[in-house]
Amino acid sequence: MKLVTYQVGKGAPKVGVVLEDRIAPLAAPDMISLIEKGRKAIKVSNRKTIALSSVKLLAPIPRPRKNVFCVGWNYLEHFEEGAKARAPGVELPAHPTYFTKQPLAVTGPYSVVPSHPDVTQKLDWEVELGVIIGKGGRNITEANAMKHVFGYTVINDVSAREIQRQHGQQWFKGKSLDGHCPMGPWIVTADELKDPTNLEVQTRVNGVVKQNSNTKHMYFKIPRIIASLSAGLTLEPGDIISTGTPAGVGHARTPPEFMKKGDLLETEITGIGLLRNRIG
């Protein structure tokens, strides 16, 4: 099942289920309310569908109620390619590395991603698998972690590299500029996407492939991420976890490459969908 948040004209955002090229509206006021009720509570009617092409798709959760949780250094090749930007002697982490992106960073699957040229000249890309929490909890075990997953989405962790570096290597600010977390185009529920450990992930800029990998290469798998993150920290329905990016980011290239106004950023995960964002 693919769940969307959409807008007709200038109307209020609504939630629905994608049925091929149409949307069946749902009664829930927003996506978080829908997630709180659980997958089994979703009742689909084919009687009042609308064309998918006639609506504007927003991020599935347009305004998260808390920051997006993110995992750093979660693909070995990405850890290695970033070595030149770190202090010498930094070894592979024994535990997941976390940071967050503030809620206003979230934007839609086809929305313009602002370049913020007065703030950054080093705008980079990072394709990531997004995990949406369904059943909340604290101190969740690895054995039970997947029972807490509601579904999956596509995320690009757009990053302002010089800002990321200039604050004592503390990533929050450089990862949290407004509009720098395109997400969507929908949430694929966990019962439909049964194997998130073998999904092709890809970033393209102006049609050129920049990142091309598979979620099977994640260093910390989803159950470990959820167990570690929830230790002493309550996860709630609708929380979003961005699980890390593979090699191929712009700042690690020779010479470095960064996005600029007018570029087309495409972020794709097989089995979920495609984001298409113009840099504006």
C-alpha positions as CSV (number, residue, x, y, z in Angstrom):
1,M,0.0,0.0,0.0
2,K,1.3,3.4,-1.0
3,L,0.1,6.3,1.3
4,V,0.3,9.9,0.2
5,T,-0.3,13.4,1.5
6,Y,-1.6,15.5,-1.4
7,Q,-3.2,18.9,-2.1
8,V,-5.8,19.8,-4.7
9,G,-5.4,23.3,-5.9
10,K,-4.9,25.5,-2.8
11,G,-6.9,23.3,-0.6
12,A,-5.9,21.8,2.7
13,P,-3.6,18.7,2.7
14,K,-5.3,15.3,2.6
15,V,-4.2,11.7,2.9
16,G,-4.9,8.9,0.6
17,V,-4.0,5.5,-0.9
18,V,-2.5,5.3,-4.4
19,L,-4.4,2.9,-6.7
20,E,-2.3,2.7,-9.9
21,D,-2.9,6.2,-11.4
22,R,-5.5,7.3,-8.9
23,I,-5.8,8.2,-5.3
24,A,-8.5,7.0,-2.9
25,P,-9.0,9.6,-0.2
26,L,-8.9,8.5,3.5
27,A,-10.8,9.9,6.4
28,A,-7.8,10.6,8.6
29,P,-6.9,14.3,9.1
30,D,-3.2,13.8,8.5
31,M,-0.6,11.1,8.0
32,I,0.6,10.9,11.6
33,S,-3.0,10.3,12.8
34,L,-3.3,7.5,10.2
35,I,-0.1,5.9,11.3
36,E,-1.2,6.0,15.0
37,K,-4.3,4.0,14.1
38,G,-2.2,1.4,12.4
39,R,-2.2,-0.3,9.0
40,K,-5.2,-2.6,9.8
41,A,-7.4,0.5,10.4
42,I,-7.0,1.7,6.8
43,K,-10.2,1.2,4.8
44,V,-10.0,1.9,1.1
45,S,-13.0,2.8,-1.0
46,N,-12.8,2.9,-4.8
47,R,-15.9,5.0,-5.1
48,K,-14.4,8.5,-4.9
49,T,-11.0,8.3,-6.4
50,I,-9.2,11.2,-8.0
51,A,-6.5,11.2,-10.7
52,L,-2.9,11.2,-9.3
53,S,-1.9,13.6,-12.1
54,S,-4.4,16.2,-10.9
55,V,-2.9,16.7,-7.4
56,K,0.2,18.1,-5.9
57,L,2.1,15.5,-3.8
58,L,3.5,16.8,-0.6
59,A,6.0,15.0,1.6
60,P,4.1,12.0,3.2
61,I,4.6,13.7,6.6
62,P,4.8,17.4,5.6
63,R,5.6,18.6,9.1
64,P,7.1,16.0,11.4
65,R,6.3,16.6,15.0
66,K,10.0,16.2,15.9
67,N,13.3,16.3,14.0
68,V,14.1,13.6,11.5
69,F,16.6,11.1,13.0
70,C,19.5,10.5,10.7
71,V,22.3,7.9,10.7
72,G,25.8,8.9,9.5
73,W,28.6,6.7,8.1
74,N,26.3,3.7,7.5
75,Y,27.9,2.4,4.3
76,L,31.5,1.4,4.5
77,E,32.5,3.0,1.2
78,H,31.0,6.3,2.2
79,F,32.9,6.2,5.5
80,E,36.1,5.6,3.6
81,E,35.5,8.3,1.0
82,G,34.9,10.8,3.8
83,A,38.2,10.1,5.6
84,K,39.9,13.1,4.1
85,A,37.3,15.4,5.8
86,R,37.9,13.9,9.3
87,A,40.7,14.0,11.8
88,P,43.3,11.2,11.3
89,G,42.8,7.9,13.1
90,V,39.0,8.0,13.2
91,E,37.9,4.3,13.1
92,L,34.7,2.7,12.1
93,P,32.1,3.4,14.8
94,A,31.1,0.6,17.2
95,H,27.7,2.3,17.5
96,P,25.5,4.2,15.0
97,T,26.3,7.9,14.6
98,Y,23.2,10.0,14.9
99,F,22.3,13.6,14.0
100,T,18.9,15.2,13.1
101,K,17.3,17.5,10.5
102,Q,14.8,20.1,11.8
103,P,11.2,19.7,10.6
104,L,11.2,22.7,8.2
105,A,13.9,20.9,6.2
106,V,11.3,18.5,5.0
107,T,9.9,19.2,1.5
108,G,7.9,17.4,-1.1
109,P,9.0,14.8,-3.7
110,Y,8.8,17.3,-6.6
111,S,9.3,20.6,-4.8
112,V,12.1,23.1,-5.4
113,V,15.0,22.6,-3.1
114,P,16.3,26.1,-2.2
115,S,20.0,26.6,-2.9
116,H,20.4,29.2,-0.1
117,P,23.3,30.8,-2.1
118,D,23.8,33.5,0.5
119,V,24.6,30.7,3.1
120,T,26.3,27.9,1.2
121,Q,28.2,27.3,-2.0
122,K,28.8,23.6,-1.4
123,L,25.4,21.9,-1.7
124,D,25.7,18.1,-1.8
125,W,23.4,15.1,-2.3
126,E,22.8,11.9,-0.2
127,V,20.2,9.3,-1.2
128,E,18.8,7.5,1.9
129,L,16.2,4.9,2.8
130,G,13.6,6.4,5.2
131,V,12.0,4.3,7.9
132,I,8.7,5.4,9.3
133,I,7.9,4.3,12.9
134,G,4.4,2.8,13.5
135,K,4.3,1.4,16.9
136,G,6.1,3.5,19.4
137,G,8.3,2.4,22.2
138,R,11.5,2.7,24.3
139,N,14.3,0.2,24.8
140,I,13.1,-1.7,21.7
141,T,15.1,-4.9,21.2
142,E,16.6,-5.8,17.8
143,A,14.4,-9.0,17.8
144,N,11.3,-6.9,18.0
145,A,12.4,-3.8,16.0
146,M,10.8,-4.6,12.7
147,K,7.4,-4.9,14.4
148,H,7.7,-1.1,15.1
149,V,8.2,-0.2,11.4
150,F,5.1,1.2,9.6
151,G,6.7,1.7,6.3
152,Y,9.4,3.2,4.1
153,T,10.1,6.3,2.0
154,V,12.8,7.9,-0.1
155,I,14.8,10.7,1.4
156,N,17.7,12.9,0.2
157,D,19.8,14.3,3.0
158,V,20.8,17.4,1.2
159,S,23.8,18.9,2.9
160,A,25.6,22.2,3.0
161,R,29.2,20.9,3.4
162,E,31.0,24.0,4.5
163,I,28.4,24.7,7.2
164,Q,28.6,21.1,8.3
165,R,32.3,21.5,8.8
166,Q,32.6,24.9,10.3
167,H,30.6,24.2,13.4
168,G,33.1,21.9,15.1
169,Q,32.2,19.0,12.8
170,Q,28.7,19.1,14.4
171,W,26.4,18.2,11.6
172,F,23.0,19.6,12.6
173,K,23.2,23.1,11.2
174,G,24.7,22.0,7.8
175,K,22.0,19.4,7.4
176,S,19.0,21.4,8.5
177,L,18.6,24.3,6.2
178,D,15.0,24.9,5.2
179,G,13.9,22.6,2.3
180,H,16.9,20.4,2.5
181,C,15.1,17.1,3.2
182,P,13.0,16.1,0.1
183,M,10.9,13.1,0.9
184,G,8.4,10.8,-0.7
185,P,6.8,10.4,-3.0
186,W,4.8,8.2,-0.6
187,I,5.1,5.8,2.3
188,V,5.2,2.1,1.2
189,T,3.8,0.1,4.0
190,A,6.0,-2.6,5.6
191,D,3.6,-5.4,4.6
192,E,4.1,-4.5,0.9
193,L,7.9,-3.9,1.0
194,K,8.9,-7.1,2.8
195,D,12.6,-7.0,2.2
196,P,14.1,-3.5,2.8
197,T,17.6,-5.1,3.0
198,N,18.0,-5.5,-0.8
199,L,16.9,-2.3,-2.5
200,E,18.8,-0.4,-5.2
201,V,19.5,3.2,-4.2
202,Q,20.6,5.9,-6.7
203,T,21.2,9.6,-7.0
204,R,21.3,11.4,-10.4
205,V,22.1,15.0,-11.0
206,N,21.1,16.4,-14.4
207,G,20.7,12.8,-15.5
208,V,24.2,11.7,-14.5
209,V,24.4,8.9,-11.9
210,K,26.3,10.0,-8.8
211,Q,25.4,7.3,-6.3
212,N,24.5,3.8,-7.1
213,S,24.4,1.1,-4.4
214,N,22.1,-1.2,-2.4
215,T,20.7,-1.2,1.1
216,K,22.4,-4.6,1.6
217,H,25.6,-2.7,2.1
218,M,24.3,-0.8,5.2
219,Y,26.8,-1.3,8.0
220,F,24.2,-1.0,10.8
221,K,21.0,-2.7,9.7
222,I,17.5,-1.4,10.5
223,P,16.9,-3.5,13.7
224,R,20.2,-2.3,15.2
225,I,19.4,1.3,14.3
226,I,16.0,1.2,16.0
227,A,17.3,-0.7,19.1
228,S,20.2,1.7,19.6
229,L,18.2,4.8,18.9
230,S,15.3,3.8,21.2
231,A,17.6,3.0,24.2
232,G,16.3,5.4,26.8
233,L,14.6,7.5,24.0
234,T,11.0,7.0,23.2
235,L,10.1,6.6,19.5
236,E,6.6,7.6,18.5
237,P,4.3,6.8,15.6
238,G,5.3,8.9,12.6
239,D,8.9,9.3,13.7
240,I,11.2,9.3,10.7
241,I,14.7,7.6,10.6
242,S,17.0,8.3,7.6
243,T,19.3,5.4,7.5
244,G,22.5,6.7,5.9
245,T,24.0,7.2,2.4
246,P,26.4,5.2,0.2
247,A,29.5,6.4,-1.5
248,G,29.4,8.9,-4.4
249,V,28.7,12.2,-2.6
250,G,29.9,15.4,-4.2
251,H,32.4,16.7,-1.7
252,A,34.5,13.5,-1.8
253,R,35.0,13.6,-5.6
254,T,38.1,14.8,-7.3
255,P,37.6,17.6,-7.9
256,P,34.6,18.1,-5.6
257,E,31.2,18.6,-7.2
258,F,28.3,20.6,-5.8
259,M,24.8,21.4,-6.9
260,K,23.8,24.8,-8.1
261,K,20.6,26.6,-9.1
262,G,18.8,25.0,-12.0
263,D,20.2,21.5,-11.4
264,L,17.8,18.5,-11.4
265,L,18.3,16.2,-8.4
266,E,16.7,12.7,-8.8
267,T,16.7,10.3,-5.9
268,E,15.4,6.8,-6.5
269,I,14.9,3.6,-4.5
270,T,13.6,0.5,-6.3
271,G,10.4,-0.7,-4.8
272,I,9.5,2.7,-3.3
273,G,9.8,5.5,-5.9
274,L,11.5,8.5,-7.3
275,L,12.0,12.1,-6.1
276,R,12.6,14.8,-8.7
277,N,13.7,18.1,-7.2
278,R,14.9,21.2,-9.1
279,I,17.5,23.2,-7.2
280,G,16.1,26.7,-7.0
